[in-house]
Amino acid sequence: MRLWLKDSERRPDPAPVATDDRKPMLIGIALWLVALAVLLLFMPQLTEAGLGGWLWTCIAGIALGLIGILYTHWRGGRR
């Protein structure tokens, strides 16, 4: 097995696959929203146990998902 090929020996790169990345991100955001709703139901018990930071984890997941959707929309517009 050779680790390096000359440019003349290489096969051409495959064409990029067109995917819709928004669907998995929307599903992920929906799951984070469900988790946030469940945590809000049990908020008094969580604060007593010192686990109130889990709420911020859900909020961060939702925020990052929204940023991802905005980025894929912006990236799709450039193509």
Rosetta blueprint (number, residue, H / E / L):
1 M L
2 R L
3 L L
4 W L
5 L L
6 K L
7 D L
8 S L
9 E L
10 R L
11 R L
12 P L
13 D L
14 P L
15 A L
16 P L
17 V L
18 A L
19 T L
20 D L
21 D L
22 R H
23 K H
24 P H
25 M H
26 L H
27 I H
28 G H
29 I H
30 A H
31 L H
32 W H
33 L H
34 V H
35 A H
36 L H
37 A H
38 V H
39 L H
40 L H
41 L H
42 F L
43 M H
44 P H
45 Q H
46 L H
47 T H
48 E H
49 A H
50 G L
51 L L
52 G L
53 G H
54 W H
55 L H
56 W H
57 T H
58 C H
59 I H
60 A H
61 G H
62 I H
63 A H
64 L H
65 G H
66 L H
67 I H
68 G H
69 I H
70 L H
71 Y H
72 T H
73 H H
74 W H
75 R H
76 G H
77 G H
78 R H
79 R L
